[in-house]
Amino acid sequence: MSIPIRKLQALFGARLQENVRMANYTTSRVGGPALGLIALNTLDEMRETTAALWSLDIPFKLIGSGSNILVSDKGYPGIILLNHCHNIRINTHQDPPGVYAESGANLSNLARQSALRGLSGLEWAGSVPGSVGGAVYGNAGAFGSDISKSLVSIQALLRGEGEKTLSAEDLQFSYRSSILKRERRKVLILSATMKAAQSTREAAWKTLMEISDKRQATQPTGASTGSTFKNPPGDHAGRLIEAAGLKGLQVGHAQFSTLHANFIVNDGNSSAQEYLTLIRTAQKTVKEKFGVQLQLEIELIGEFDDDDA
Ligand SMILES: Cc1cc2nc3c(=O)[nH]c(=O)nc-3n(C[C@H](O)[C@H](O)[C@H](O)COP(=O)(O)OP(=O)(O)OC[C@H]3O[C@@H](n4cnc5c(N)ncnc54)[C@H](O)[C@@H]3O)c2cc1C
């Protein structure tokens, strides 16, 4: 569909940035232009902006840190909404203690603030670069835990239904997924309410630092989207990629990390298509050698030339 850009300019004024390179808004540092980008600084802005876009039937995508998406070099033919709603409230006086976060809050920041208030449960997220909304959408987790273990409910906007509270049960979490991700539902997470366990500042901080140190020793820093594939039942995607002889494989400027083969790293000049070539190569080779179909953990956005695998 063609986007009524003049109408959007009239509606959003200077808030609408046109023709924005997504490489600047993703942790992989790849991705072509979005037709438009609007930053959301408050939950009311999120409510009003999405209502307007829905009423005009304009395609849009809400993103947090862009750390779990691979945007095509051709870009995104719609409006990207960039979530900057990041307020956090921690209540240590209720039982169990409660943690409230707007969906654009940074996970790592949330985990650190919780630990510093003597709360346990979110330490695994101490250095995960995503947002709370992205974490709920994909049930982010690490080191044996995930957000579904803490989540009580979300406040959500549903197309055609308005604002609703959805419980953790409603979200039907599974490994690195939720019903929102599995069914690509048109649901926007405004905020999340979580529960934590009472601990001490020292104990929670120690756990958080131990996990962060482990991560630093085993995962590459720099531009990437984190783990590319989900771990298949009883195995690790990184182990399979390495056993298939692909660890360190480079296509153009993208490479299966020599430190952790499930990470694809960008030396600064990679294209999304180079990422995709590595992805398809791993899927094909691992299937041929071990009979295992690797499933993407990251989400592909936009149009890719998918025939060069
Ligand atoms: C170095 C590195 C390490 C990582 N380590 C981990 C890890 O240990 N464990 C792990 O699980 N993940 C990890 N990740 C992946 C990523 O950080 C998480 O999945 C994160 O929760 C995604 O959040 P995001 O804001 O970046 O989502 P985005 O990439 O911005 O979006 C991902 C999807 O979520 C949707 N979404 C985002 N916000 C909302 C919202 N408010 N409402 C509805 N839908 C929304 C988007 O539309 C999109 O479909 C890592 C990534 C990197 C780069």
The ligand as a Gaussian input file, in Angstrom:
#p B3LYP/6-31G(d) Opt

LIG

0 1
 C       24.654000      -8.848000      23.035000
 C       23.256000      -9.376000      23.168000
 C       22.964000     -10.269000      24.180000
 C       21.668000     -10.785000      24.314000
 N       21.420000     -11.684000      25.311000
 C       20.185000     -12.201000      25.424000
 C       19.887000     -13.153000      26.454000
 O       20.729000     -13.508000      27.265000
 N       18.646000     -13.665000      26.508000
 C       17.670000     -13.285000      25.626000
 O       16.545000     -13.788000      25.728000
 N       17.903000     -12.390000      24.664000
 C       19.141000     -11.836000      24.534000
 N       19.382000     -10.919000      23.556000
 C       18.301000     -10.534000      22.633000
 C       17.482000      -9.316000      23.102000
 O       18.255000      -8.432000      23.883000
 C       16.241000      -9.692000      23.871000
 O       15.463000     -10.607000      23.156000
 C       15.410000      -8.432000      24.176000
 O       14.458000      -8.712000      25.146000
 C       14.709000      -7.842000      22.954000
 O       14.238000      -6.562000      23.302000
 P       14.317000      -5.356000      22.276000
 O       13.754000      -4.167000      22.932000
 O       15.683000      -5.208000      21.724000
 O       13.347000      -5.896000      21.161000
 P       13.350000      -5.434000      19.617000
 O       14.486000      -6.105000      18.918000
 O       13.266000      -3.961000      19.544000
 O       11.978000      -6.092000      19.137000
 C       11.855000      -7.505000      19.123000
 C       10.382000      -7.861000      18.883000
 O        9.629000      -7.466000      20.044000
 C        8.560000      -6.620000      19.649000
 N        8.381000      -5.606000      20.691000
 C        9.330000      -4.831000      21.245000
 N        8.777000      -4.023000      22.161000
 C        7.445000      -4.293000      22.176000
 C        6.335000      -3.786000      22.901000
 N        6.476000      -2.804000      23.806000
 N        5.113000      -4.294000      22.647000
 C        4.940000      -5.289000      21.731000
 N        5.952000      -5.815000      21.012000
 C        7.197000      -5.320000      21.233000
 C        9.041000      -5.951000      18.352000
 O        7.956000      -5.455000      17.579000
 C        9.762000      -7.109000      17.693000
 O        8.821000      -7.944000      17.055000
 C       20.668000     -10.395000      23.402000
 C       20.967000      -9.471000      22.381000
 C       22.251000      -8.966000      22.269000
 C       22.537000      -7.966000      21.188000

